[in-house]
Structure formats: structure tokens, C-alpha cells
Amino acid sequence: MISRRTFAALVASVALLPSLGLAQTAPAPFDNPGQVDIALVRYLSTGDFFQAYLSGVEKQAAALGVNLQVFDSRQDAALQADMVDQAIALGVDGIIIQHGLTESMKEAAQRAVDAGIKVVAFDVNVENPAIPQVEQSDAALAQLALDQAIADHGTEWVAGFVHVAGIAPLDRRAAVWAEVKAANPGINEVAMFGTLDNPIANSVANQARSVLSANPNIQVIFAPYDEFAKGVKIAVDEAGMSGQVSIYSADVSTADIQLMREAGSSWKATAATNPAVVGEVSVRTLALLLAGENPGAQVIVPPTLITQTMLNDLDIKNMEELGAKLPAFAHADVAMAPWMTLPPR
Amino acid sequence: MKPLSLTDLAIRYGFLLLMAGLIVVFSIARPAFLSPQSAVFILQSVAITGILALGVTATLVVDGFDLSIGAVATSAMMLSAYVMVIWDMGAVAAVVFCLGMGALVGLVNGLLIVKMRVPDLLATLGMMFLLVGLQRIPTQGNSISTGMMLSDGTAATGAFAENFLMLGRHRIDFILPDLVPLSVVFLIVIAVLVWGFLELTRHGRVMYAIGSNAQAAALAGINVAGYRILAYVISGVMASIGGILLAARLGRGDVASGNNLLLDSVAAALIGFAVLGAAKPNAFGTAVGALFVGILLQGLTMMNAPYYTQDFIKGAVLVVALVFTFALSGRVGRARG
């Protein structure tokens, strides 16, 4: 006679069968993912972007069924190098290095590789051919936003450009702006300004206010960092020019979405990579390495264009809805393998 | 001799027992905690704060305090980077400049306190702000890295010298190949030197005498002013050594690093009061205090505790250690007196 408990166990094991079937097709070591330990060693952790990145890493690790350990050095470069050593001593199978300084991470990363650990780096160049780089493409971000500006305004307009030199991602975005200007002589840049003084949006707003009074004919302002765009929007609103000036930017957050959706907002479009997707891609890249597959030296997470019209048409109010309603933003089809389980959407 | 009571035993050996207990608990929870690598990275993680803490101990011994150590260390880091990357000089010059800077800052601190009669906390607080600003003036607040752009638009030609980087990165073969970093060796050597100086030499005993009663020490014919200045010079030099090791590990003059050095090293020195029931600043206690914090933090990190719980536990340990020192041992001390 079958007792109730045995019956329940039978039902449970039948219910588990499909997942077992899936797991069997996965290559080692993912045929037994509970035995796989990975570590995320972080340099930057405060702010929306880094929180979202972490959630992406956590979700993808959970979907694969591996154990994730998070080391957070809080912008202490020496501590971050210690933490890599610590992960090595713990005997993890893989390490994701998230940001950091080339100078301090290069050797630590090499020690991990020497210890037979698979390593993936996100947004930090550790100068190691055995370590794939996961990157968001700043050039692609700027290109997408500028293509939209050209689609909206043609190739002849008066432009303002917000930039601070010496910050690597901003420099890469500025390089695209220079190319676009060179290819379209009708684009007339009358003002370039920018500052990173805190609070950034406020300082940029003060500058933009003077720029707008000096150049009341400006039609387009390219502000390839969302804090810049926030500041420019404040100045445009104060000057009562929101009907005349269009802002194109890069990056996105819930606050940005609200600003873009204000009635008559001058902020027309932004190009962004979803930090949660970048987190997922980082884990999948590491998983490919662990399974003995080659993800390539560079894994670039493609950005998505987000326009004011899209946000209004789809009634998107925050980052969660952006991910839910704009499938391109919720998933990047890079570093994929048929055996990988994706996080539930 | 009277046998020690339970309270005496608790005060004297409680902290060491607690540390042993922690090691046992962490080892059971994560067996990797007991590996030689694990022991080394605990030492490595406390090497710089430990050296700074030994410097603070010297000032605590003469009943002073040095709040500028963290700033001296980061200034030394920036200075060494500046000397090598921008002035294009070698490792020896960088080390000499840094040690000189540390000694000079210590001397100024000491003169402010002894000659100008500025209270120690205020003098070194002022020095801290001064240095935090000063170290960023030459580079307009930027980090110094090899090949950086200078304000005149040219690229820096110098680079971190290999033998300088070795100070923070070279690993000595010990049990396992490439195991023990040089910074750990520095910590151990400096700890032994400071301990020997404070406990075994006449100078050390004189400094303790000044710390417990400066007036009596002066009446006994001791050069109180000189010894107090010496304590700050020691502290400044120790802090600059810490800064040199930090720069050598990072390989750049990084403006974001080193913010926690002051608080972590002061905590180590204060926890050191409670070790062996000393109830006074002492080099052995400081080293154990630094080690204790290191063990605790590494163990908690291994058990996946987030950083804010670690801060919380670090604070709790410090409070308990201070209670040990001031309430429990204080009572015993009075009873003895």
C-alpha cells in the first residue's frame, strides 16, 4: 500500500524530472551546478547602476543554479585585490571582477588565472588574454542617440555638446560625436560645456543656462551622460525653451524616465544598456568559460534606444516596466548557449 | 603570589580566547579559512593598518593622539607616485621623500602640540585636513597613473619603478611558493621593533612614564618635550611607510583609496588596550588588535556577510574592548592601588 508520504515523494520526483532532463544536457561542471562556486569581486557598489548590475548577476547565477559569493571592496583598490586572493583561497571555480583599477587588479587577476580559476572582467582592463572583457559599448550608445537626433532633425542644426575630457567612457562617447560632426558638416556646434562638480545636474544647469542665453538659436544638445541631460533639461525649462531645444543623451534611470515623460519635455531620446542585463551577461560569459567554451576576448552588451515616444506609447513609468515592455532592454542575446537557463522574466 | 581570580583571568586572557574561538568557528564554517593562503591574506589585509596602528600606539603611550596618520599615508602614496611618474625618479628617491615627508609632518605635529600648546586632537585634526588638500593640489585632484596627461597637455613620462612595486607585491616562498607578501614581513619586523623599543629600552619606559604622569617625569629630569615630539615623528614615519606600501600595491596614486586607514588603525590600537589586560597602549596588543579585526572581517566575508554588518561588528568589538579596558581592568587597577 502506498502511504501518503511516498505518494507525495513520487509526485515530487515526477515534477522534478523535466529539470533533471535539462540538467543532463548541460556540459560539466553544470551537470551538477550546486557544486559550482563563483565570486563577484566589486570595486563600485553604491548607486542605481551597480545595484541593478548585482541583481542581474544574482538572478543569472540562481537560474544556472550555481553558488554566488559577493565581495564588496567599496572603492578600496587594495582591498579589492585582497578579495581576489580571498576568493582564490576559498577555492571558487570562477571570479567576476567588476570595475577596479588596472594597476591593482592586473596581478591579482593573473594569480587567479594561475590558480586555474576562470576569470571574467567587467569594465576593467586587466590586460590578460585569458580573461574576457564584458563591456557596454560607449561608442554604440553615442551612435544610437545621435542617429535618432539626425532622424528627428535632419543633418543641419545648431548644436550644443556637454562633455568633460579625461573620463574614459565620456571620451569614447565624444569621439563618436566628433565623427558624426565630421560626416555632417551641416551640424554646427556653437557651444561645448560640462562639469562633474557635485551635484552634477545642478552645476551643468548653471552652465547650460548661460550657454542658452548666449546662443538662443541652439536646436539640439547632445548630453551623453544622464546627469548632464538632467542639468540641461533644468536650464531649458527655466529658459522657457523646451519647445525649441531637443536633448539627446545616454544612460537611463527611473528618474530619467519621469523627466523624459513630462509634458512637453525637451529630452527626446536616450541610449542605454540595462545594467541588470550586463550582470546576467557577465555570469553567462563566466559559465561559458567554465564549460570550456570560448566566449571571445570581448563580450559587448548592445545598447537600446529609448525615445520619449516609446515611453509614452507603452506607458513606461520606471526601470522595471522598461524591462518588461521593451524586450530588447530586458535581454541581450550575447554569451548564450543552448544549455543555459535564463532568469525568469 | 595570590592566585588569579576568574575576573582577572577573563580580563587577561579573554580577548585571546575570543580570538581563538573565532578561528575555530570560522574554520568549521569554512574549512578554507585554515589554509596557509587564508592566514597570509589576513596578515596582508592588516599589514598597512597594522603599521599605522603601531605609529598611533607610540603617540598614545605619551598620552597623545595622532589623527593625521591616515592623511600622512595617503599623502605618502601620492608623493611617491608624483616622484616616480612626474619627476621620473627612482624607487629609492620615492621612499626617501616619503619617509622624510612623514618625519617632517610628525615634527610639525609635535612642535604644534609641545611648543604651541595646541591640544593634540586639534593639532593633528588640522594637519589631517591640510594634508588631504595638499596632496591633491599638484595634480588638481586627479589620481596619478603612468602616462597620465599633465595640465600642460603633455603625457607624464615616468613610471612606477619595478623595485618600488615589489615592496607591496613581491611574494616570498614560504611553505608554498609565492606565499608571503613583503608587506607582511614589514609588518612583523616593525611590530617587533616598536615592541622592543617601547618595552625593552630606557626610552620606551621613559615614554610610558611621560604618559602616566608628565609632570613627575619632568621633575625626574626627563626631556618630556623631546620625547613627545619623538612620538609624533615615529607616528608620521610609520604612516608614511604604510603609504609607501599602499602605493606599491596599487601601482598608482589613487585619490579614492585609503579613506578607512585612520579609523581602522585607531580601532586596532584601542582594541590593543584590552589584550592581556594591559589597560594601556602597547605594541603587542596593537598587533593582536589589528590581527583580530583582520580575522573577524575575513571570516565574515567568507561567510558572505555584507559590508555593513561587518562595520557593525567591528564597532561592537571596539566597544566591548573599551569596556574591558576602562571598566573591568580599571576596577582591578584601583583595587591594586
Interface residues (C-beta under 8 A of the other chain):
Chain A: Q69 V70 F71 D72 R74 Q75 D76 A77 A78 L79 A81 D82 M83 D85 Q86 I88 A89 L90 G91 L101 E103 S104 E107 G166
Chain B: R30 A32 S35 Q37 S38 F41 Q44 S45 I48 N142 S145 T146 M149 F160 R169 L246 R249 L250 G251 R252 D254 A256 S257 N259 N260 Q298 T301 M302 N304 P306 Y307
